[in-house]
Amino acid sequence: MDSRIREQADVLVEQCAEIGEGDNVIVSGEPPSEDLLVAVAERCGELGATVDVSMGSDRAHRAYMRAVDTDDIELNEMGLAKVTEADAMINVRGQRNMTETSDVPPEKTQKRRAENKPIQQQVMDKRWVLTQFPTPSGAQKAEMSTDAYEEFVWSAINKDWDAVREHQAQLVDILEDADEVHIKSGDTTDIRMSIAGNVVKNDAAEHNMPGGEVFTAPRHETVEGEVLFDKPVMAQGREVNGARLVFEDGKVVEHSAEKNEEVLTSLLDTDDGSRYLGELGIGMNRDIDRFTYNMLFDEKMGDTVHLAIGMAYEDTVGEENERNDSAVHTDMIVDMSEESYIEVDGETIQRNGTFVFEEGFDPEA
């Protein structure tokens, strides 16, 4: 087995999920990611954990979702029971076809997400981690050779996460006591929000692997302005291009997209919370230096900001603030590499992708 797979497994099991003796662990993925599932299961066994390995199938899921009547989609009680009994979950992405579910009607996906919200809530209360195994389908979507994609994935994952955490802590220090964040990019994005009282998280080898971002929750009722997401969004197996959102009093009051606008509309119409923001994230992983149509990587890309419509993570919301709740949490990306800046309480802390604590920062560039 490739030593890089073993290294990824060790990071997932020991650093991210912190698996120990007696833990009940759900390990899930698809057949193309089997090598990593094997390495993860083996490491869990060596540590004395009990493992349930779930090998999924997007083809089977697609077949079910196309066959079932929308009115018959209910909470998956079996899935809920399984997650409830788990101490930790390690989920490995690695599909044969990244767009396998693209022809599932959006209203069915929306109904399933809403009905299974209790499962999502249970997952968030566990030790969980989501990662990627480099497959040929991922390489093809990223327009890379398989070997180059493998190197790209493992370079972003197998690194010194203590050093990453220390570097990102400088941004955490800036945001922790901040109120207003102002994001401006070209003539298409100009948005303000308050993060006062909310918790700023340093993502370095925790729930998402790769890590490489600093994130928090906006006070969702404070968001004002307009955003053009200049990177595509993959949702419901389809690509949404040129997504544009306009916020008033925190709520999306106007939206459009150049491609697959109906998918964006479906997401926004999921529930009461899906038209509000649940996350502000700032990408800092510069080993992710290209867009690959994989949000697990793309949202961590250096020189980017991402905003998520829908659910705010509980651990990012201060005790005095209201948490935006939704069955949706969909990240969308703004390129901040040119003609862009981030201001925090009126002070420029990033311009054209370079932070105030990095060499080459020029607040007037």
Solvent accessible surface area in square Angstrom, and as a share of the most:
residue,aa,sasa,rsa
1,M,109,0.49
2,D,54,0.28
3,S,83,0.54
4,R,72,0.26
5,I,8,0.04
6,R,98,0.36
7,E,81,0.36
8,Q,0,0.00
9,A,2,0.01
10,D,59,0.30
11,V,12,0.07
12,L,0,0.00
13,V,0,0.00
14,E,75,0.34
15,Q,84,0.37
16,C,15,0.09
17,A,0,0.00
18,E,114,0.51
19,I,12,0.06
20,G,27,0.26
21,E,154,0.69
22,G,56,0.54
23,D,18,0.09
24,N,64,0.33
25,V,2,0.01
26,I,19,0.10
27,V,0,0.00
28,S,28,0.18
29,G,8,0.07
30,E,24,0.11
31,P,46,0.29
32,P,37,0.23
33,S,0,0.00
34,E,86,0.39
35,D,69,0.36
36,L,0,0.00
37,L,4,0.02
38,V,73,0.42
39,A,2,0.02
40,V,0,0.00
41,A,28,0.22
42,E,80,0.36
43,R,60,0.22
44,C,0,0.00
45,G,46,0.45
46,E,113,0.51
47,L,51,0.25
48,G,37,0.36
49,A,15,0.11
50,T,88,0.51
51,V,45,0.26
52,D,66,0.34
53,V,75,0.43
54,S,38,0.25
55,M,87,0.39
56,G,31,0.30
57,S,55,0.35
58,D,39,0.20
59,R,176,0.64
60,A,61,0.47
61,H,58,0.26
62,R,68,0.25
63,A,56,0.43
64,Y,117,0.44
65,M,1,0.01
66,R,114,0.42
67,A,87,0.67
68,V,21,0.12
69,D,82,0.42
70,T,41,0.24
71,D,120,0.62
72,D,93,0.48
73,I,5,0.03
74,E,128,0.57
75,L,44,0.22
76,N,65,0.33
77,E,112,0.50
78,M,162,0.72
79,G,18,0.17
80,L,36,0.18
81,A,58,0.45
82,K,84,0.36
83,V,15,0.09
84,T,61,0.35
85,E,127,0.57
86,A,5,0.04
87,D,53,0.28
88,A,0,0.00
89,M,19,0.08
90,I,0,0.00
91,N,62,0.32
92,V,3,0.02
93,R,87,0.32
94,G,1,0.01
95,Q,41,0.18
96,R,169,0.62
97,N,65,0.33
98,M,46,0.21
99,T,46,0.27
100,E,32,0.14
101,T,31,0.18
102,S,37,0.24
103,D,63,0.33
104,V,5,0.03
105,P,42,0.26
106,P,27,0.17
107,E,97,0.44
108,K,22,0.09
109,T,28,0.16
110,Q,44,0.20
111,K,56,0.24
112,R,96,0.35
113,R,67,0.25
114,A,42,0.33
115,E,58,0.26
116,N,22,0.11
117,K,44,0.19
118,P,49,0.31
119,I,29,0.14
120,Q,51,0.22
121,Q,79,0.35
122,Q,54,0.24
123,V,37,0.21
124,M,57,0.25
125,D,108,0.56
126,K,41,0.17
127,R,79,0.29
128,W,34,0.12
129,V,2,0.01
130,L,28,0.14
131,T,0,0.00
132,Q,6,0.03
133,F,21,0.09
134,P,5,0.03
135,T,3,0.02
136,P,90,0.57
137,S,16,0.11
138,G,3,0.03
139,A,2,0.01
140,Q,145,0.64
141,K,53,0.23
142,A,5,0.04
143,E,148,0.67
144,M,31,0.14
145,S,70,0.45
146,T,53,0.31
147,D,109,0.56
148,A,45,0.35
149,Y,3,0.01
150,E,41,0.18
151,E,94,0.42
152,F,17,0.07
153,V,0,0.00
154,W,9,0.03
155,S,42,0.27
156,A,0,0.00
157,I,0,0.00
158,N,28,0.14
159,K,59,0.25
160,D,92,0.47
161,W,5,0.02
162,D,101,0.52
163,A,52,0.40
164,V,25,0.14
165,R,84,0.31
166,E,132,0.59
167,H,65,0.29
168,Q,2,0.01
169,A,36,0.28
170,Q,70,0.31
171,L,0,0.00
172,V,14,0.08
173,D,100,0.52
174,I,49,0.25
175,L,3,0.02
176,E,95,0.43
177,D,141,0.73
178,A,7,0.06
179,D,69,0.35
180,E,63,0.28
181,V,1,0.00
182,H,12,0.05
183,I,2,0.01
184,K,53,0.22
185,S,10,0.07
186,G,22,0.21
187,D,150,0.78
188,T,66,0.38
189,T,1,0.01
190,D,63,0.33
191,I,1,0.00
192,R,101,0.37
193,M,3,0.01
194,S,14,0.09
195,I,3,0.02
196,A,27,0.21
197,G,60,0.58
198,N,12,0.06
199,V,66,0.38
200,V,13,0.07
201,K,62,0.26
202,N,34,0.17
203,D,9,0.05
204,A,0,0.00
205,A,3,0.02
206,E,62,0.28
207,H,67,0.30
208,N,27,0.14
209,M,0,0.00
210,P,0,0.00
211,G,0,0.00
212,G,0,0.00
213,E,5,0.02
214,V,1,0.00
215,F,28,0.12
216,T,2,0.01
217,A,0,0.00
218,P,5,0.03
219,R,80,0.29
220,H,18,0.08
221,E,83,0.37
222,T,40,0.23
223,V,0,0.00
224,E,73,0.33
225,G,25,0.24
226,E,63,0.28
227,V,0,0.00
228,L,46,0.23
229,F,0,0.00
230,D,70,0.36
231,K,48,0.20
232,P,25,0.15
233,V,3,0.02
234,M,55,0.25
235,A,11,0.08
236,Q,22,0.10
237,G,14,0.13
238,R,51,0.19
239,E,29,0.13
240,V,2,0.01
241,N,36,0.18
242,G,15,0.14
243,A,1,0.01
244,R,64,0.23
245,L,0,0.00
246,V,24,0.14
247,F,2,0.01
248,E,97,0.43
249,D,107,0.55
250,G,0,0.00
251,K,88,0.37
252,V,2,0.01
253,V,75,0.43
254,E,83,0.37
255,H,38,0.17
256,S,37,0.24
257,A,14,0.11
258,E,147,0.66
259,K,98,0.41
260,N,33,0.17
261,E,71,0.32
262,E,92,0.41
263,V,0,0.00
264,L,2,0.01
265,T,43,0.25
266,S,13,0.08
267,L,3,0.02
268,L,1,0.01
269,D,73,0.38
270,T,15,0.09
271,D,50,0.26
272,D,136,0.70
273,G,7,0.07
274,S,0,0.00
275,R,50,0.18
276,Y,48,0.18
277,L,0,0.00
278,G,1,0.01
279,E,6,0.03
280,L,2,0.01
281,G,0,0.00
282,I,2,0.01
283,G,0,0.00
284,M,13,0.06
285,N,4,0.02
286,R,111,0.41
287,D,65,0.34
288,I,1,0.01
289,D,108,0.56
290,R,99,0.36
291,F,38,0.16
292,T,3,0.02
293,Y,53,0.20
294,N,9,0.04
295,M,43,0.19
296,L,6,0.03
297,F,1,0.00
298,D,1,0.01
299,E,8,0.04
300,K,0,0.00
301,M,14,0.06
302,G,10,0.10
303,D,41,0.21
304,T,3,0.02
305,V,0,0.00
306,H,0,0.00
307,L,2,0.01
308,A,0,0.00
309,I,0,0.00
310,G,0,0.00
311,M,12,0.05
312,A,3,0.02
313,Y,43,0.16
314,E,115,0.52
315,D,72,0.37
316,T,1,0.01
317,V,22,0.13
318,G,10,0.10
319,E,177,0.80
320,E,163,0.73
321,N,31,0.16
322,E,132,0.59
323,R,64,0.23
324,N,9,0.05
325,D,57,0.30
326,S,0,0.00
327,A,2,0.02
328,V,1,0.00
329,H,41,0.18
330,T,20,0.12
331,D,19,0.10
332,M,2,0.01
333,I,0,0.00
334,V,1,0.01
335,D,43,0.23
336,M,0,0.00
337,S,40,0.26
338,E,133,0.59
339,E,140,0.63
340,S,1,0.00
341,Y,47,0.18
342,I,1,0.00
343,E,40,0.18
344,V,9,0.05
345,D,77,0.40
346,G,57,0.54
347,E,120,0.54
348,T,27,0.16
349,I,10,0.05
350,Q,0,0.00
351,R,45,0.17
352,N,56,0.29
353,G,1,0.01
354,T,36,0.21
355,F,0,0.00
356,V,67,0.38
357,F,53,0.22
358,E,30,0.13
359,E,177,0.80
360,G,70,0.67
361,F,42,0.18
362,D,69,0.36
363,P,57,0.36
364,E,147,0.66
365,A,76,0.59
